[in-house]
Amino acid sequence: MGNDKTTAREEKMAVIKALNNNMVLVRDSDGIERICQGKGIGFQKRSGDRISWSQVERSYIPENEQDQRHFQQLFSEIPGEYWEIAEEVVEYGREHYKIKVSDRVILPLCDHMAGSVERYHKGTVLSNPMLWDIKRVYSDEFQIGKYAIKILNERFGVEMKEDEAAFLAYHFVNAELGSLPNVSPDSMAQLIASVLDIVQESFQVELNDEDWNYQRFVTHLKFFASRIVQRQGYQDEADDELFLELSERYRPVRKCVDRIADYILIEYHYDLSMDERLYLLIHIQRVTKRYLKKRKSEVSTEDDE
């Protein structure tokens, strides 16, 4: 989505079909199908009619028919003010943090903001278990999320927590990962699968993919894998004393982290920072705690017998 009139082009676009009085599906001069929105833009329009960019307030390039239907539904349900806020937030991110995302991020961002305001008005406040990871690993995207909730708080009389800023940051992280030419889903999936295999082999467990701690761990691994594939580490700011304390407390987990670090170094020539080791240690301890506790209980029972 976004205002493409900034290109100062005045070529005509061919109408494929009118979706309603204010929205049409068109094909531009490059052969790209777009949904264009503008006051009265679809009134009495038929296939083959022409419209100019001067009539367009916003445009959106759908990926497929499902995406097109989703946009139509959201457009009819969400007040225009949210679209304006979403565009402002995206432009803020591009200008102040140089993030590289397409206008496609506006659609899920707009949907999320409208839903979050509705939740807060109903008194439903969600905590974000990935808040720590987002703040430290994706600080720029988190700051953009904070900018978004600042606007929402002012416009709609709510008091959103930082957890919501982290939720909003997800959309920018996902959009950036999807637009990176050197980051393929296959390469990330392979790295994540290998790390999960190391964890399962180290503790002789089969992790439950429906467990919340597992889902949190995989979310962290997506961020972790993207940095490694892009070779974009971040400054090591970990608390050395905390890492040593946890390493001593959770020795089997520390050994697992060491195995992962060795694998990453050999396969990707990437040396994990202290921060990254600390995050892995904490997440692996969480995701294996229940299994280890159960195993300890079973051993204790056998000894009693």
DRENNUNU-632402 format. One record per residue (C-alpha): residue number from 1; residue in one letter; x, y, z. Coordinates in Angstrom, 3 decimals. Layout:
N
<node nr="NUM" rest="A" px="X" py="Y" pz="Z"/>
...
This chain:
305
<node nr="1" rest="M" px="0.000" py="0.000" pz="0.000"/>
<node nr="2" rest="G" px="1.129" py="3.611" pz="-0.080"/>
<node nr="3" rest="N" px="0.731" py="6.739" pz="-2.118"/>
<node nr="4" rest="D" px="2.368" py="6.113" pz="-5.497"/>
<node nr="5" rest="K" px="1.493" py="9.589" pz="-6.733"/>
<node nr="6" rest="T" px="4.844" py="10.675" pz="-5.360"/>
<node nr="7" rest="T" px="6.305" py="9.240" pz="-8.560"/>
<node nr="8" rest="A" px="4.614" py="12.133" pz="-10.408"/>
<node nr="9" rest="R" px="3.467" py="9.733" pz="-13.086"/>
<node nr="10" rest="E" px="0.251" py="10.404" pz="-14.948"/>
<node nr="11" rest="E" px="-0.019" py="7.288" pz="-17.055"/>
<node nr="12" rest="K" px="-3.406" py="5.660" pz="-17.188"/>
<node nr="13" rest="M" px="-4.163" py="2.326" pz="-15.574"/>
<node nr="14" rest="A" px="-6.668" py="-0.165" pz="-16.950"/>
<node nr="15" rest="V" px="-9.544" py="-1.154" pz="-14.705"/>
<node nr="16" rest="I" px="-9.929" py="-4.918" pz="-14.282"/>
<node nr="17" rest="K" px="-13.014" py="-4.581" pz="-12.105"/>
<node nr="18" rest="A" px="-14.578" py="-2.198" pz="-9.626"/>
<node nr="19" rest="L" px="-14.583" py="-3.616" pz="-6.102"/>
<node nr="20" rest="N" px="-16.843" py="-0.883" pz="-4.733"/>
<node nr="21" rest="N" px="-17.377" py="2.853" pz="-5.258"/>
<node nr="22" rest="N" px="-14.038" py="3.698" pz="-3.647"/>
<node nr="23" rest="M" px="-11.865" py="0.797" pz="-4.714"/>
<node nr="24" rest="V" px="-10.840" py="-0.783" pz="-8.032"/>
<node nr="25" rest="L" px="-8.584" py="-3.562" pz="-9.196"/>
<node nr="26" rest="V" px="-6.352" py="-2.258" pz="-11.998"/>
<node nr="27" rest="R" px="-3.372" py="-3.207" pz="-14.130"/>
<node nr="28" rest="D" px="-0.685" py="-0.527" pz="-14.330"/>
<node nr="29" rest="S" px="1.649" py="0.234" pz="-17.232"/>
<node nr="30" rest="D" px="4.141" py="-2.361" pz="-15.936"/>
<node nr="31" rest="G" px="1.488" py="-5.067" pz="-16.022"/>
<node nr="32" rest="I" px="1.213" py="-5.214" pz="-12.229"/>
<node nr="33" rest="E" px="-2.215" py="-5.707" pz="-10.679"/>
<node nr="34" rest="R" px="-3.035" py="-3.229" pz="-7.935"/>
<node nr="35" rest="I" px="-5.938" py="-2.415" pz="-5.698"/>
<node nr="36" rest="C" px="-6.377" py="1.350" pz="-5.832"/>
<node nr="37" rest="Q" px="-8.413" py="3.318" pz="-3.336"/>
<node nr="38" rest="G" px="-9.779" py="6.805" pz="-3.783"/>
<node nr="39" rest="K" px="-13.011" py="8.683" pz="-3.253"/>
<node nr="40" rest="G" px="-15.503" py="7.643" pz="-5.962"/>
<node nr="41" rest="I" px="-12.756" py="5.942" pz="-7.975"/>
<node nr="42" rest="G" px="-14.859" py="2.861" pz="-8.671"/>
<node nr="43" rest="F" px="-18.185" py="4.570" pz="-9.364"/>
<node nr="44" rest="Q" px="-19.669" py="3.176" pz="-12.611"/>
<node nr="45" rest="K" px="-16.285" py="1.825" pz="-13.670"/>
<node nr="46" rest="R" px="-16.189" py="-1.189" pz="-15.972"/>
<node nr="47" rest="S" px="-13.459" py="-3.499" pz="-17.185"/>
<node nr="48" rest="G" px="-11.222" py="-1.658" pz="-19.653"/>
<node nr="49" rest="D" px="-11.943" py="1.835" pz="-18.342"/>
<node nr="50" rest="R" px="-8.914" py="3.961" pz="-17.539"/>
<node nr="51" rest="I" px="-7.968" py="5.855" pz="-14.384"/>
<node nr="52" rest="S" px="-4.982" py="8.077" pz="-13.610"/>
<node nr="53" rest="W" px="-2.711" py="8.219" pz="-10.583"/>
<node nr="54" rest="S" px="-4.149" py="11.616" pz="-9.682"/>
<node nr="55" rest="Q" px="-7.353" py="9.829" pz="-8.670"/>
<node nr="56" rest="V" px="-5.541" py="7.389" pz="-6.363"/>
<node nr="57" rest="E" px="-5.162" py="8.032" pz="-2.649"/>
<node nr="58" rest="R" px="-3.574" py="4.693" pz="-1.861"/>
<node nr="59" rest="S" px="-2.613" py="1.557" pz="-3.738"/>
<node nr="60" rest="Y" px="-1.831" py="-1.984" pz="-2.681"/>
<node nr="61" rest="I" px="-0.266" py="-4.858" pz="-4.619"/>
<node nr="62" rest="P" px="-1.925" py="-8.135" pz="-3.570"/>
<node nr="63" rest="E" px="0.144" py="-11.319" pz="-3.695"/>
<node nr="64" rest="N" px="-2.803" py="-13.507" pz="-4.686"/>
<node nr="65" rest="E" px="-6.587" py="-13.671" pz="-4.729"/>
<node nr="66" rest="Q" px="-6.717" py="-14.542" pz="-1.043"/>
<node nr="67" rest="D" px="-4.640" py="-11.472" pz="-0.243"/>
<node nr="68" rest="Q" px="-6.972" py="-9.416" pz="-2.428"/>
<node nr="69" rest="R" px="-10.055" py="-10.668" pz="-0.574"/>
<node nr="70" rest="H" px="-8.339" py="-10.031" pz="2.762"/>
<node nr="71" rest="F" px="-7.638" py="-6.445" pz="1.793"/>
<node nr="72" rest="Q" px="-11.215" py="-5.868" pz="0.669"/>
<node nr="73" rest="Q" px="-12.519" py="-7.236" pz="3.958"/>
<node nr="74" rest="L" px="-10.158" py="-5.161" pz="6.072"/>
<node nr="75" rest="F" px="-10.820" py="-2.023" pz="4.075"/>
<node nr="76" rest="S" px="-14.535" py="-2.317" pz="4.695"/>
<node nr="77" rest="E" px="-14.082" py="-3.006" pz="8.426"/>
<node nr="78" rest="I" px="-11.229" py="-0.725" pz="9.538"/>
<node nr="79" rest="P" px="-11.574" py="3.078" pz="9.818"/>
<node nr="80" rest="G" px="-9.392" py="5.057" pz="7.431"/>
<node nr="81" rest="E" px="-7.539" py="6.662" pz="10.333"/>
<node nr="82" rest="Y" px="-5.691" py="3.403" pz="10.954"/>
<node nr="83" rest="W" px="-4.463" py="3.287" pz="7.363"/>
<node nr="84" rest="E" px="-3.079" py="6.815" pz="7.777"/>
<node nr="85" rest="I" px="-1.347" py="5.896" pz="11.047"/>
<node nr="86" rest="A" px="0.132" py="2.733" pz="9.512"/>
<node nr="87" rest="E" px="1.539" py="4.729" pz="6.595"/>
<node nr="88" rest="E" px="2.983" py="7.303" pz="8.993"/>
<node nr="89" rest="V" px="4.644" py="4.594" pz="11.098"/>
<node nr="90" rest="V" px="6.179" py="2.893" pz="8.055"/>
<node nr="91" rest="E" px="7.546" py="6.192" pz="6.760"/>
<node nr="92" rest="Y" px="8.936" py="6.943" pz="10.224"/>
<node nr="93" rest="G" px="10.760" py="3.609" pz="10.210"/>
<node nr="94" rest="R" px="12.189" py="4.208" pz="6.761"/>
<node nr="95" rest="E" px="13.335" py="7.726" pz="7.557"/>
<node nr="96" rest="H" px="14.717" py="7.279" pz="11.079"/>
<node nr="97" rest="Y" px="15.892" py="3.663" pz="11.069"/>
<node nr="98" rest="K" px="16.460" py="3.011" pz="7.355"/>
<node nr="99" rest="I" px="14.378" py="-0.170" pz="7.432"/>
<node nr="100" rest="K" px="13.751" py="-1.695" pz="4.027"/>
<node nr="101" rest="V" px="10.200" py="-2.978" pz="3.808"/>
<node nr="102" rest="S" px="7.619" py="-2.883" pz="1.044"/>
<node nr="103" rest="D" px="4.263" py="-1.184" pz="1.454"/>
<node nr="104" rest="R" px="2.772" py="-4.643" pz="1.906"/>
<node nr="105" rest="V" px="3.612" py="-4.417" pz="5.627"/>
<node nr="106" rest="I" px="0.915" py="-1.747" pz="5.998"/>
<node nr="107" rest="L" px="-1.922" py="-4.251" pz="5.642"/>
<node nr="108" rest="P" px="-1.069" py="-6.517" pz="8.638"/>
<node nr="109" rest="L" px="0.159" py="-3.502" pz="10.606"/>
<node nr="110" rest="C" px="-3.165" py="-1.720" pz="10.128"/>
<node nr="111" rest="D" px="-5.112" py="-4.857" pz="11.047"/>
<node nr="112" rest="H" px="-3.036" py="-5.354" pz="14.195"/>
<node nr="113" rest="M" px="-3.338" py="-1.745" pz="15.374"/>
<node nr="114" rest="A" px="-7.103" py="-1.713" pz="15.006"/>
<node nr="115" rest="G" px="-7.344" py="-4.994" pz="16.905"/>
<node nr="116" rest="S" px="-5.018" py="-3.852" pz="19.686"/>
<node nr="117" rest="V" px="-6.957" py="-0.626" pz="20.289"/>
<node nr="118" rest="E" px="-10.175" py="-2.639" pz="20.480"/>
<node nr="119" rest="R" px="-8.552" py="-5.025" pz="22.961"/>
<node nr="120" rest="Y" px="-7.330" py="-2.210" pz="25.203"/>
<node nr="121" rest="H" px="-10.728" py="-0.528" pz="25.193"/>
<node nr="122" rest="K" px="-12.161" py="-3.833" pz="26.419"/>
<node nr="123" rest="G" px="-9.483" py="-4.094" pz="29.105"/>
<node nr="124" rest="T" px="-7.668" py="-7.023" pz="27.489"/>
<node nr="125" rest="V" px="-3.920" py="-6.502" pz="27.839"/>
<node nr="126" rest="L" px="-1.589" py="-9.193" pz="26.472"/>
<node nr="127" rest="S" px="1.927" py="-9.780" pz="27.751"/>
<node nr="128" rest="N" px="4.589" py="-10.521" pz="25.153"/>
<node nr="129" rest="P" px="6.944" py="-13.345" pz="26.148"/>
<node nr="130" rest="M" px="9.393" py="-12.228" pz="23.443"/>
<node nr="131" rest="L" px="9.650" py="-8.650" pz="24.754"/>
<node nr="132" rest="W" px="13.196" py="-9.128" pz="26.003"/>
<node nr="133" rest="D" px="14.393" py="-10.671" pz="22.735"/>
<node nr="134" rest="I" px="12.736" py="-8.026" pz="20.585"/>
<node nr="135" rest="K" px="14.126" py="-5.119" pz="22.638"/>
<node nr="136" rest="R" px="17.669" py="-6.431" pz="22.517"/>
<node nr="137" rest="V" px="17.892" py="-8.164" pz="19.144"/>
<node nr="138" rest="Y" px="15.593" py="-5.963" pz="17.056"/>
<node nr="139" rest="S" px="15.911" py="-2.658" pz="18.848"/>
<node nr="140" rest="D" px="15.200" py="-0.523" pz="15.753"/>
<node nr="141" rest="E" px="11.961" py="-2.339" pz="14.985"/>
<node nr="142" rest="F" px="11.020" py="-2.099" pz="18.656"/>
<node nr="143" rest="Q" px="11.538" py="1.677" pz="18.603"/>
<node nr="144" rest="I" px="9.242" py="1.881" pz="15.575"/>
<node nr="145" rest="G" px="6.678" py="-0.122" pz="17.538"/>
<node nr="146" rest="K" px="7.005" py="2.345" pz="20.418"/>
<node nr="147" rest="Y" px="6.417" py="5.204" pz="18.006"/>
<node nr="148" rest="A" px="3.261" py="3.446" pz="16.808"/>
<node nr="149" rest="I" px="1.821" py="2.941" pz="20.279"/>
<node nr="150" rest="K" px="2.617" py="6.579" pz="21.136"/>
<node nr="151" rest="I" px="0.368" py="7.667" pz="18.260"/>
<node nr="152" rest="L" px="-2.321" py="5.127" pz="19.165"/>
<node nr="153" rest="N" px="-2.296" py="6.216" pz="22.805"/>
<node nr="154" rest="E" px="-2.747" py="9.845" pz="21.821"/>
<node nr="155" rest="R" px="-5.388" py="9.248" pz="19.152"/>
<node nr="156" rest="F" px="-7.529" py="6.659" pz="20.919"/>
<node nr="157" rest="G" px="-7.074" py="7.396" pz="24.623"/>
<node nr="158" rest="V" px="-5.384" py="4.111" pz="25.545"/>
<node nr="159" rest="E" px="-2.219" py="3.360" pz="27.497"/>
<node nr="160" rest="M" px="-0.486" py="0.547" pz="25.651"/>
<node nr="161" rest="K" px="2.442" py="-1.239" pz="27.276"/>
<node nr="162" rest="E" px="5.801" py="-1.940" pz="25.677"/>
<node nr="163" rest="D" px="4.594" py="-5.491" pz="25.069"/>
<node nr="164" rest="E" px="2.355" py="-4.136" pz="22.304"/>
<node nr="165" rest="A" px="5.283" py="-2.289" pz="20.727"/>
<node nr="166" rest="A" px="7.095" py="-5.628" pz="20.522"/>
<node nr="167" rest="F" px="4.049" py="-7.250" pz="18.891"/>
<node nr="168" rest="L" px="3.992" py="-4.475" pz="16.291"/>
<node nr="169" rest="A" px="7.738" py="-4.874" pz="15.759"/>
<node nr="170" rest="Y" px="7.115" py="-8.459" pz="14.614"/>
<node nr="171" rest="H" px="5.501" py="-7.156" pz="11.431"/>
<node nr="172" rest="F" px="8.592" py="-5.170" pz="10.488"/>
<node nr="173" rest="V" px="10.929" py="-8.046" pz="11.323"/>
<node nr="174" rest="N" px="8.901" py="-10.471" pz="9.214"/>
<node nr="175" rest="A" px="8.656" py="-7.978" pz="6.352"/>
<node nr="176" rest="E" px="12.412" py="-7.387" pz="6.403"/>
<node nr="177" rest="L" px="13.216" py="-11.087" pz="6.438"/>
<node nr="178" rest="G" px="10.864" py="-11.653" pz="3.536"/>
<node nr="179" rest="S" px="12.506" py="-8.955" pz="1.436"/>
<node nr="180" rest="L" px="16.151" py="-9.899" pz="1.999"/>
<node nr="181" rest="P" px="17.676" py="-11.257" pz="-1.214"/>
<node nr="182" rest="N" px="20.316" py="-13.319" pz="0.583"/>
<node nr="183" rest="V" px="17.996" py="-14.914" pz="3.135"/>
<node nr="184" rest="S" px="16.061" py="-17.862" pz="1.799"/>
<node nr="185" rest="P" px="13.380" py="-19.623" pz="3.857"/>
<node nr="186" rest="D" px="15.152" py="-22.909" pz="3.120"/>
<node nr="187" rest="S" px="18.485" py="-21.803" pz="4.568"/>
<node nr="188" rest="M" px="16.827" py="-20.479" pz="7.714"/>
<node nr="189" rest="A" px="14.667" py="-23.577" pz="8.096"/>
<node nr="190" rest="Q" px="17.733" py="-25.825" pz="7.775"/>
<node nr="191" rest="L" px="19.635" py="-23.913" pz="10.446"/>
<node nr="192" rest="I" px="16.658" py="-23.900" pz="12.835"/>
<node nr="193" rest="A" px="16.010" py="-27.607" pz="12.283"/>
<node nr="194" rest="S" px="19.663" py="-28.414" pz="12.976"/>
<node nr="195" rest="V" px="19.630" py="-26.466" pz="16.246"/>
<node nr="196" rest="L" px="16.430" py="-28.215" pz="17.329"/>
<node nr="197" rest="D" px="18.001" py="-31.576" pz="16.464"/>
<node nr="198" rest="I" px="21.034" py="-30.784" pz="18.619"/>
<node nr="199" rest="V" px="18.783" py="-29.869" pz="21.556"/>
<node nr="200" rest="Q" px="16.702" py="-33.045" pz="21.201"/>
<node nr="201" rest="E" px="19.779" py="-35.257" pz="20.839"/>
<node nr="202" rest="S" px="21.522" py="-33.597" pz="23.783"/>
<node nr="203" rest="F" px="18.639" py="-34.270" pz="26.152"/>
<node nr="204" rest="Q" px="17.221" py="-37.370" pz="24.447"/>
<node nr="205" rest="V" px="13.768" py="-35.772" pz="24.187"/>
<node nr="206" rest="E" px="11.215" py="-35.091" pz="21.489"/>
<node nr="207" rest="L" px="10.028" py="-31.515" pz="21.877"/>
<node nr="208" rest="N" px="6.307" py="-30.813" pz="21.650"/>
<node nr="209" rest="D" px="5.675" py="-28.240" pz="18.921"/>
<node nr="210" rest="E" px="2.387" py="-27.283" pz="20.598"/>
<node nr="211" rest="D" px="4.133" py="-26.293" pz="23.823"/>
<node nr="212" rest="W" px="4.277" py="-22.533" pz="24.376"/>
<node nr="213" rest="N" px="7.915" py="-22.591" pz="25.428"/>
<node nr="214" rest="Y" px="8.740" py="-24.459" pz="22.224"/>
<node nr="215" rest="Q" px="6.976" py="-21.805" pz="20.148"/>
<node nr="216" rest="R" px="8.854" py="-19.061" pz="21.989"/>
<node nr="217" rest="F" px="12.103" py="-20.897" pz="21.344"/>
<node nr="218" rest="V" px="11.402" py="-21.284" pz="17.616"/>
<node nr="219" rest="T" px="10.496" py="-17.595" pz="17.364"/>
<node nr="220" rest="H" px="13.843" py="-16.752" pz="18.943"/>
<node nr="221" rest="L" px="15.602" py="-19.143" pz="16.559"/>
<node nr="222" rest="K" px="14.083" py="-17.357" pz="13.558"/>
<node nr="223" rest="F" px="15.710" py="-14.114" pz="14.685"/>
<node nr="224" rest="F" px="18.898" py="-15.970" pz="15.581"/>
<node nr="225" rest="A" px="19.048" py="-17.723" pz="12.189"/>
<node nr="226" rest="S" px="18.409" py="-14.534" pz="10.228"/>
<node nr="227" rest="R" px="21.383" py="-12.815" pz="11.864"/>
<node nr="228" rest="I" px="23.670" py="-15.731" pz="11.166"/>
<node nr="229" rest="V" px="22.593" py="-16.131" pz="7.543"/>
<node nr="230" rest="Q" px="23.032" py="-12.382" pz="7.021"/>
<node nr="231" rest="R" px="26.211" py="-12.426" pz="9.117"/>
<node nr="232" rest="Q" px="24.900" py="-9.527" pz="11.170"/>
<node nr="233" rest="G" px="25.931" py="-9.993" pz="14.764"/>
<node nr="234" rest="Y" px="25.347" py="-7.361" pz="17.393"/>
<node nr="235" rest="Q" px="27.501" py="-5.811" pz="20.074"/>
<node nr="236" rest="D" px="28.148" py="-8.133" pz="22.978"/>
<node nr="237" rest="E" px="26.498" py="-6.572" pz="26.029"/>
<node nr="238" rest="A" px="25.656" py="-9.677" pz="28.039"/>
<node nr="239" rest="D" px="26.088" py="-9.855" pz="31.795"/>
<node nr="240" rest="D" px="29.112" py="-12.156" pz="32.110"/>
<node nr="241" rest="E" px="28.342" py="-12.925" pz="35.755"/>
<node nr="242" rest="L" px="24.778" py="-13.926" pz="34.866"/>
<node nr="243" rest="F" px="25.998" py="-16.177" pz="32.070"/>
<node nr="244" rest="L" px="28.550" py="-17.869" pz="34.357"/>
<node nr="245" rest="E" px="25.978" py="-18.270" pz="37.124"/>
<node nr="246" rest="L" px="23.405" py="-19.851" pz="34.794"/>
<node nr="247" rest="S" px="26.068" py="-21.989" pz="33.117"/>
<node nr="248" rest="E" px="27.015" py="-23.408" pz="36.501"/>
<node nr="249" rest="R" px="23.391" py="-23.926" pz="37.502"/>
<node nr="250" rest="Y" px="22.395" py="-25.552" pz="34.221"/>
<node nr="251" rest="R" px="25.510" py="-27.454" pz="33.179"/>
<node nr="252" rest="P" px="23.779" py="-29.830" pz="30.717"/>
<node nr="253" rest="V" px="22.211" py="-26.808" pz="28.996"/>
<node nr="254" rest="R" px="25.586" py="-25.086" pz="28.794"/>
<node nr="255" rest="K" px="27.038" py="-28.192" pz="27.108"/>
<node nr="256" rest="C" px="24.166" py="-28.107" pz="24.604"/>
<node nr="257" rest="V" px="24.822" py="-24.430" pz="23.878"/>
<node nr="258" rest="D" px="28.507" py="-25.253" pz="23.323"/>
<node nr="259" rest="R" px="27.508" py="-27.940" pz="20.806"/>
<node nr="260" rest="I" px="25.303" py="-25.451" pz="18.957"/>
<node nr="261" rest="A" px="28.093" py="-22.853" pz="18.970"/>
<node nr="262" rest="D" px="30.526" py="-25.406" pz="17.531"/>
<node nr="263" rest="Y" px="28.035" py="-26.363" pz="14.821"/>
<node nr="264" rest="I" px="27.440" py="-22.724" pz="13.865"/>
<node nr="265" rest="L" px="31.182" py="-22.027" pz="13.765"/>
<node nr="266" rest="I" px="31.930" py="-25.050" pz="11.566"/>
<node nr="267" rest="E" px="28.965" py="-24.768" pz="9.181"/>
<node nr="268" rest="Y" px="28.537" py="-20.989" pz="8.988"/>
<node nr="269" rest="H" px="31.931" py="-19.633" pz="10.131"/>
<node nr="270" rest="Y" px="30.097" py="-17.491" pz="12.656"/>
<node nr="271" rest="D" px="31.296" py="-17.175" pz="16.252"/>
<node nr="272" rest="L" px="28.385" py="-16.746" pz="18.673"/>
<node nr="273" rest="S" px="28.592" py="-13.751" pz="20.975"/>
<node nr="274" rest="M" px="28.093" py="-13.985" pz="24.727"/>
<node nr="275" rest="D" px="24.643" py="-12.430" pz="24.290"/>
<node nr="276" rest="E" px="23.605" py="-15.088" pz="21.801"/>
<node nr="277" rest="R" px="24.897" py="-17.879" pz="24.031"/>
<node nr="278" rest="L" px="23.025" py="-16.422" pz="26.998"/>
<node nr="279" rest="Y" px="19.746" py="-16.223" pz="25.078"/>
<node nr="280" rest="L" px="20.138" py="-19.796" pz="23.854"/>
<node nr="281" rest="L" px="20.906" py="-21.012" pz="27.349"/>
<node nr="282" rest="I" px="17.801" py="-19.365" pz="28.794"/>
<node nr="283" rest="H" px="15.487" py="-20.575" pz="26.020"/>
<node nr="284" rest="I" px="16.841" py="-24.133" pz="26.030"/>
<node nr="285" rest="Q" px="16.508" py="-24.336" pz="29.818"/>
<node nr="286" rest="R" px="12.874" py="-23.248" pz="29.502"/>
<node nr="287" rest="V" px="12.009" py="-25.617" pz="26.687"/>
<node nr="288" rest="T" px="13.637" py="-28.673" pz="28.336"/>
<node nr="289" rest="K" px="12.782" py="-27.985" pz="31.990"/>
<node nr="290" rest="R" px="9.527" py="-29.958" pz="31.999"/>
<node nr="291" rest="Y" px="11.141" py="-32.982" pz="30.332"/>
<node nr="292" rest="L" px="14.112" py="-33.019" pz="32.694"/>
<node nr="293" rest="K" px="11.857" py="-32.628" pz="35.719"/>
<node nr="294" rest="K" px="9.720" py="-35.549" pz="34.549"/>
<node nr="295" rest="R" px="12.789" py="-37.709" pz="33.916"/>
<node nr="296" rest="K" px="14.210" py="-36.877" pz="37.361"/>
<node nr="297" rest="S" px="10.885" py="-37.825" pz="38.924"/>
<node nr="298" rest="E" px="10.826" py="-41.139" pz="37.046"/>
<node nr="299" rest="V" px="14.381" py="-41.960" pz="38.164"/>
<node nr="300" rest="S" px="13.492" py="-41.111" pz="41.749"/>
<node nr="301" rest="T" px="10.462" py="-43.407" pz="41.575"/>
<node nr="302" rest="E" px="12.610" py="-46.271" pz="40.230"/>
<node nr="303" rest="D" px="15.111" py="-45.794" pz="43.036"/>
<node nr="304" rest="D" px="12.341" py="-45.989" pz="45.628"/>
<node nr="305" rest="E" px="11.212" py="-49.296" pz="44.129"/>
